[in-house]
């Protein structure tokens, strides 16, 4: 059985994930600069992945080495993808 405090935490994280999903959808649909919107969506996706890993995969209570590996992966992958995205030449417009 799940403790009451844990239920509250899971519900709060779930609400944050839903809000982040709506925010990323809205920023992708209404932004004029597609590169900024794409970067925002990618950043939100990695924040969501981190929350899922920590809360729903229980990495928050995992051994320190495992948690550090996960945190390092999330940060490095996000930074690497954003760097590659911004260093790539912009596509030519017609």
Secondary structure, DSSP 4 states (H G I P E B T S, - for coil): ---HHHHHHHHHHHHHHHHHHHHHHHHHHH-S-HHHHHHHHHHHHHHHHHHIIIIIS-GGGS-HHHHHHHHHHHHHHHHHHHHHHHHSPPPPP-
